[in-house]
Amino acid sequence: MPKPAKKITSIQLTTDTRDRLYKLKFRKTYDEFLSELCVLYEESQEEEE
């Protein structure tokens, strides 16, 4: 049975922001990079509580 397709959205960025993100993501997809960034943010918020 085939896997269901991932639901993908688009995010609009300025070219400057896109270029800055590209320098940070180190051969990961943008989705992987942003997912890791969200985890780090959530962990930092938990530490503040």
N, C-alpha and C positions, 0 to 999 in steps of 0.2 A: 504494500500500500504506500503511495507517495506521501511525503511529508506535506503538511499544509504550508502554503506560502506565508512568509513573514509579512506582517503588516508594516509597510514602510511609508514614512511621511517625508516631506521635504522641509528643510529649514533654510530660510534666506539669511545670508551673511554678506557683509561687505567684503570686498576682495582683501582689504587689509586684515580683517579678522580671520578670514579663511587662510591667508598666508601665515599668520601667527599660529593658528592651530596646526597647520601643516608642519611647522618647525617643531612642535611639541609632541606629535603623536607617534613618532618613532616606528614606522612600518606597521602600524595598526590601522584598522579601518577607522573611519570617523565614529562609527557606531561603538566599536570596542573602546576607543579612547574616551568618548563622552560618557559611556556607561561606567568606566572606572572612575572618571571624575565625579560622577554622581555618588558613587559609593564613598569616595574620600570625603565629599562634602557631608553626606549623611553621618559618617563616623565622627567628623569634627563637631557636628551639631550635638550628637549624643554625649560627647565628652564635655561640652559646655554646660549640659544640664546637671 
